[in-house]
Amino acid sequence: MAMNQDLLRQRCEAMATDELIRALTLEADENSARFRQTALQALEARGIELDDFVGQITMQLNNSGAETLEVSAAVERIDESLPLWDVLVLTSSLGDALALQREPARWTVHVYESETYSSSFFVDSQAELRDFASSFLRLEGIAPAGPAYQLDNWEVVLESDSLELVEKATAELDRANILHTVQIPLFSGDEEGYLSVIVSPEDVDAANEAIDQSAEDLEDMYEQATKLFAGGDRMAELAFYDRLVVEAPENPAVFYNRGCLLLELRRFDESVDALCEAVAIGIKSTDKQLEVADAGGGGLFGLVALLLRQGGSSSKTEKADIRYPDYVDDAEMILIDLETRLPDNTKLLHSLASIARLKNDIQAAEARYRRILEIDADDRIAYFNLGYLHSEKGGEGGELD
């Protein structure tokens, strides 16, 4: 008996701390009471209290820095204030993790053993999710939270960088009772920042049908807008386009027509906003590296695209061969006319500069970027894009101011 106890003690002393913790928690039912007691003594000999060790976990939101805190405090932070589709990562003391993602109608929980994806669960309520997370982090095992799913073989039914469009699609899938989740770039690795709506293979046809029905509803709305135009009631037509902007946030025709209508109503600044959005969608569909910078909202699309392009080459012949939607030319003509009315509108100038770059008219693009910097010397997008154009020409024309 004494020899057996010595062997147990030697075995526990040789085990790594994580192995001892696992033996005392997740694998406790597999070990005898005597073994657990010896393992606990081995931990204490190392100056480690089991409850203290288990109780400290880390929390990380998206790609932000990790924060160390107690399990109870971490669980309290799981609430509906988490932004839609943001990911809260909770890592246990043993290095296993939960990635919690809030969906419009539920939570998606991805389970990782160390850094290896294990399975996913769908949880309907905040209270149920807190219980699930608490059991997992306290190393009590995975409490039942409905069926476990393997999402590696789920298929994409919609891919978009528009939150509005993705929300609409997920709402349609919820109405059709089709289980789904949104794969964010953190998981998909998409460098363009696109969101992917995924469903199980057996639900693909039904999901596409639900999303297509939504598209048919939009077609009906377009027909109504056409009838309103023919009827001459411009305010009613504008109200309808305001709805369409929400329903079809990636349709350039909606923004182009709305911009023209606002121009007719002499609401020039709003017209510029709508036309610039139409141009941005058109350029993005042509070449994602030439997105229109949303200077008015402080966006960095242009800067990000510039950084991604550094070190690469793009000849003038290649740029000249780029094909783009015809409405970009029409929008450019209107914006050039509006420039005489709104010479200090930097969003308008950014859009015209982007169109010029698309057409390889470097001189016109430089002129617009220099004009932007006269208006706002702190406009980083204009400054960096002007520098890029300067380097693209081989440095001719002197240094930037």
C-alpha positions in Angstrom: 0.0 0.0 0.0 2.8 2.4 0.9 4.6 1.6 -2.3 1.4 2.3 -4.3 1.2 5.7 -2.6 4.8 6.4 -3.4 4.2 5.6 -7.0 1.2 7.9 -7.1 3.2 10.7 -5.5 6.0 10.2 -8.0 3.6 10.1 -10.9 1.9 13.4 -9.8 5.2 15.1 -9.2 6.2 14.2 -12.8 3.0 15.6 -14.3 2.9 19.1 -15.7 0.7 21.6 -13.8 -1.9 21.7 -16.6 -2.1 17.9 -16.5 -2.7 18.0 -12.8 -5.4 20.6 -13.2 -7.1 18.6 -15.9 -7.0 15.5 -13.8 -8.7 17.3 -10.9 -11.4 19.0 -13.0 -12.4 17.8 -16.5 -11.1 14.3 -15.9 -12.0 14.0 -12.2 -14.5 11.2 -12.8 -11.9 9.1 -14.5 -9.5 9.2 -11.5 -9.8 7.7 -8.0 -10.3 9.8 -4.9 -6.8 8.8 -3.7 -5.2 9.9 -7.0 -7.1 13.2 -6.9 -5.9 13.8 -3.3 -2.3 13.1 -4.2 -2.6 15.4 -7.3 -4.0 18.2 -5.1 -1.0 17.8 -2.7 1.4 18.0 -5.7 -0.3 21.2 -6.7 0.0 22.7 -3.3 3.6 21.7 -3.1 4.1 24.0 -6.1 2.4 26.9 -4.3 -0.7 26.6 -6.5 -4.3 26.8 -5.2 -6.7 24.9 -7.5 -9.6 27.3 -7.2 -7.3 30.3 -7.7 -5.7 28.8 -10.8 -9.0 27.8 -12.4 -10.7 31.1 -11.5 -8.4 33.3 -13.6 -9.2 33.5 -17.3 -8.6 35.9 -20.1 -11.0 37.9 -22.2 -10.5 39.5 -25.6 -12.9 41.4 -27.9 -12.1 40.9 -31.6 -8.4 41.6 -32.1 -8.0 43.9 -29.0 -5.6 43.2 -26.2 -6.4 40.3 -23.8 -7.6 41.1 -20.2 -7.1 38.8 -17.2 -10.0 38.6 -14.8 -12.1 36.2 -12.7 -14.6 33.8 -14.2 -17.6 35.5 -12.5 -16.5 38.9 -13.8 -16.1 37.6 -17.3 -19.5 35.9 -17.3 -21.1 39.2 -16.2 -19.7 40.9 -19.3 -21.7 38.6 -21.6 -24.7 40.7 -22.4 -26.7 42.2 -25.3 -24.5 45.3 -25.4 -21.9 43.3 -27.4 -22.1 44.7 -31.0 -23.7 42.6 -33.6 -21.3 39.9 -35.0 -18.4 41.1 -32.8 -16.6 38.2 -31.2 -15.8 37.9 -27.5 -13.1 35.3 -26.8 -12.9 33.7 -23.3 -9.9 31.5 -22.7 -9.8 29.1 -19.7 -6.9 28.6 -17.4 -6.0 25.5 -19.5 -5.9 27.4 -22.8 -9.2 26.1 -24.2 -11.5 28.9 -25.5 -15.0 30.0 -26.3 -15.6 32.5 -29.1 -19.0 34.1 -28.5 -20.6 35.9 -31.4 -23.9 37.8 -31.0 -26.4 37.3 -33.9 -29.6 39.2 -34.4 -31.8 36.4 -32.9 -29.3 34.2 -30.9 -25.7 33.6 -30.0 -23.2 31.4 -31.8 -20.6 29.7 -29.6 -17.4 28.3 -31.2 -15.4 25.9 -29.0 -11.7 25.6 -29.3 -9.5 23.0 -27.7 -6.2 24.9 -27.4 -6.1 26.6 -30.8 -8.0 23.8 -32.7 -11.6 24.3 -33.6 -13.8 21.7 -32.0 -17.5 22.5 -32.5 -20.2 25.2 -32.4 -23.4 25.7 -30.6 -26.4 28.0 -31.0 -27.7 29.5 -27.8 -31.0 31.4 -27.7 -30.7 33.4 -24.4 -28.2 35.4 -22.5 -28.9 33.4 -19.3 -28.3 30.1 -21.0 -25.1 31.4 -22.6 -23.8 32.6 -19.2 -24.4 29.2 -17.7 -22.7 27.5 -20.6 -19.6 29.8 -20.4 -19.4 29.5 -16.6 -19.3 25.7 -16.7 -16.7 25.8 -19.5 -14.4 28.3 -17.8 -14.6 26.6 -14.4 -13.5 23.4 -16.1 -16.7 21.6 -15.3 -17.1 20.4 -18.9 -19.4 21.5 -21.6 -23.0 21.8 -20.3 -25.6 20.7 -22.9 -26.5 23.7 -25.0 -28.4 22.0 -27.8 -26.8 20.0 -30.7 -23.1 20.5 -31.5 -22.4 21.5 -35.1 -19.3 21.3 -37.3 -19.3 24.5 -39.4 -16.2 23.6 -41.5 -18.5 22.2 -44.2 -21.2 24.8 -44.1 -21.7 26.7 -47.3 -21.9 30.4 -48.1 -25.2 31.7 -49.4 -24.4 35.4 -49.2 -21.1 37.4 -49.1 -21.1 41.2 -48.6 -19.4 44.0 -46.9 -22.8 45.7 -46.3 -24.1 45.2 -42.7 -27.6 46.3 -43.9 -27.7 43.6 -46.6 -26.4 40.9 -44.3 -28.9 41.9 -41.6 -31.7 41.7 -44.2 -30.6 38.2 -45.4 -30.3 36.9 -41.8 -33.8 38.2 -41.0 -35.2 36.4 -44.0 -33.5 33.1 -42.9 -34.8 33.6 -39.3 -38.3 34.0 -40.7 -37.8 30.8 -42.7 -36.5 29.0 -39.5 -33.2 28.2 -41.3 -30.3 27.9 -38.9 -27.4 30.1 -40.0 -24.5 32.2 -38.8 -22.4 35.0 -40.1 -18.7 34.3 -40.7 -16.7 37.4 -40.0 -13.2 38.1 -41.5 -11.6 37.1 -38.2 -12.7 33.5 -39.0 -12.8 33.5 -42.8 -9.6 35.4 -43.3 -11.2 37.6 -46.0 -8.8 40.5 -46.5 -11.6 42.7 -48.0 -13.6 42.6 -44.8 -16.6 40.8 -46.3 -19.2 39.0 -44.1 -20.3 35.5 -45.2 -23.7 34.1 -44.3 -23.3 30.3 -44.0 -25.8 27.5 -43.7 -25.6 23.7 -43.5 -25.4 21.9 -46.9 -28.9 20.5 -46.6 -30.3 24.0 -46.1 -28.6 25.7 -49.0 -31.6 25.5 -51.5 -34.1 26.7 -48.9 -31.8 29.5 -47.8 -31.3 30.7 -51.4 -35.0 30.6 -52.0 -35.6 32.7 -48.9 -33.0 35.3 -50.0 -34.3 35.2 -53.6 -37.8 36.0 -52.4 -36.4 39.0 -50.7 -34.8 40.0 -54.0 -38.2 39.6 -55.7 -39.8 41.9 -53.1 -37.1 44.5 -54.0 -38.0 44.2 -57.7 -41.6 45.1 -56.7 -40.3 48.1 -54.9 -38.3 49.2 -57.9 -41.5 49.0 -60.0 -43.3 51.2 -57.5 -40.5 53.7 -57.6 -40.8 53.8 -61.4 -44.6 54.4 -61.2 -44.0 57.2 -58.7 -41.6 58.9 -61.1 -44.1 58.7 -63.9 -46.7 60.3 -61.5 -44.5 63.3 -60.8 -44.8 63.2 -57.0 -41.1 63.8 -56.3 -41.4 63.8 -52.5 -43.2 60.5 -52.5 -40.6 59.1 -54.9 -37.8 60.3 -52.6 -39.4 58.7 -49.5 -39.5 55.5 -51.5 -35.8 55.7 -52.4 -35.0 56.3 -48.8 -36.6 52.9 -48.1 -34.7 51.3 -51.0 -31.4 52.6 -49.6 -32.0 50.5 -46.5 -33.4 47.5 -48.4 -30.8 47.5 -51.2 -27.6 49.0 -49.8 -25.4 47.5 -52.5 -27.5 48.5 -55.6 -25.8 51.5 -57.3 -28.9 52.3 -59.3 -30.8 53.1 -56.1 -28.1 55.7 -55.1 -27.7 57.0 -58.6 -31.4 57.6 -59.1 -31.8 59.0 -55.6 -28.9 61.4 -56.3 -30.5 62.6 -59.5 -33.8 63.1 -57.7 -32.1 65.1 -55.0 -30.4 67.2 -57.6 -33.8 67.9 -59.2 -35.0 69.0 -55.8 -31.9 71.3 -55.5 -30.6 69.5 -52.4 -27.1 69.5 -53.7 -25.1 68.2 -50.7 -27.4 65.2 -50.3 -27.2 64.6 -54.1 -23.4 64.5 -53.8 -23.6 62.0 -51.0 -25.8 59.6 -53.0 -23.9 59.9 -56.3 -20.6 59.3 -54.5 -22.0 56.2 -53.0 -23.1 55.0 -56.4 -19.6 55.6 -57.7 -18.0 53.9 -54.8 -20.1 50.7 -55.4 -19.2 50.8 -59.1 -15.5 51.2 -58.5 -15.5 48.5 -55.8 -17.2 46.1 -58.2 -14.6 46.9 -60.8 -11.4 46.8 -58.7 -11.6 46.5 -55.0 -8.2 48.2 -54.7 -9.6 51.5 -56.1 -12.4 52.1 -53.6 -13.7 55.6 -53.2 -12.5 57.1 -49.9 -15.3 58.2 -47.6 -13.5 61.3 -46.5 -16.6 62.9 -45.0 -17.0 60.0 -42.5 -13.3 59.7 -41.8 -13.1 56.3 -43.5 -9.7 54.9 -44.5 -10.7 52.7 -47.5 -8.4 54.6 -49.7 -5.5 54.4 -47.3 -6.1 50.7 -46.7 -6.1 50.0 -50.4 -2.9 52.0 -50.8 -1.1 50.0 -48.1 -2.2 46.8 -49.7 -0.9 47.9 -53.1 2.6 48.9 -51.8 5.3 46.8 -53.3 3.2 45.7 -56.2 3.1 47.0 -59.8 0.2 48.3 -61.9 1.1 49.5 -65.3 -0.7 52.2 -67.1 -1.8 49.7 -69.8 -3.4 47.6 -67.2 -5.3 50.6 -65.7 -6.4 51.7 -69.1 -8.0 48.3 -69.8 -10.1 48.3 -66.7 -13.8 48.2 -67.6 -16.3 49.9 -65.3 -20.1 50.5 -65.3 -21.4 53.1 -67.7 -23.2 55.0 -65.0 -19.8 56.0 -63.5 -19.3 58.3 -66.5 -22.8 59.8 -66.0 -22.2 60.3 -62.3 -18.9 62.0 -63.1 -20.5 64.5 -65.4 -23.1 65.4 -62.8 -20.4 65.7 -60.1 -18.2 67.9 -62.3 -21.2 70.2 -62.7 -21.9 70.2 -59.0 -18.3 71.0 -58.3 -18.9 74.6 -59.5 -21.7 74.9 -56.9 -19.8 73.1 -54.1 -16.1 73.7 -54.7 -15.2 72.9 -51.1 -17.1 69.6 -50.8 -14.2 67.2 -50.2 -16.4 64.1 -50.6 -17.2 65.2 -54.1 -13.5 65.8 -54.8 -12.5 62.5 -53.5 -15.0 60.8 -55.7 -13.8 62.6 -58.8 -10.2 61.9 -57.9 -11.0 58.2 -57.6 -12.8 58.2 -61.0 -9.8 59.9 -62.5 -7.5 57.3 -61.1 -9.8 54.6 -62.5 -9.4 56.1 -65.9 -5.6 56.6 -65.4 -6.0 60.4 -65.6 -3.2 61.0 -63.1 -3.1 64.8 -63.7 -6.8 65.2 -62.9 -6.5 63.0 -59.8 -3.5 65.0 -58.6 -5.3 68.3 -59.1 -8.3 67.1 -57.1 -6.1 65.7 -54.2 -4.2 69.0 -54.1 -7.5 70.9 -53.9 -8.6 68.7 -51.0 -5.4 69.5 -49.1 -6.0 73.2 -49.7 -9.3 72.8 -48.0 -8.2 70.4 -45.3 -4.4 70.0 -44.8 -5.0 67.1 -42.4 -6.8 64.9 -44.9 -4.7 61.8 -44.7 -6.3 60.0 -47.5 -5.7 62.8 -50.0 -2.1 63.1 -48.8 -1.2 59.4 -49.0 -3.0 59.0 -52.4 -1.2 62.0 -53.7 2.1 60.6 -52.5 1.2 57.3 -54.2 0.5 58.9 -57.5 3.7 60.9 -57.2 5.7 57.7 -56.7 3.8 56.0 -59.5 5.1 58.6 -61.9 8.7 57.9 -60.8 9.0 61.0 -58.7 8.7 63.5 -61.5 7.3 66.9 -60.7 9.2 67.6 -57.4 8.5 66.8 -53.8 5.0 66.9 -52.2 4.3 70.0 -50.1 
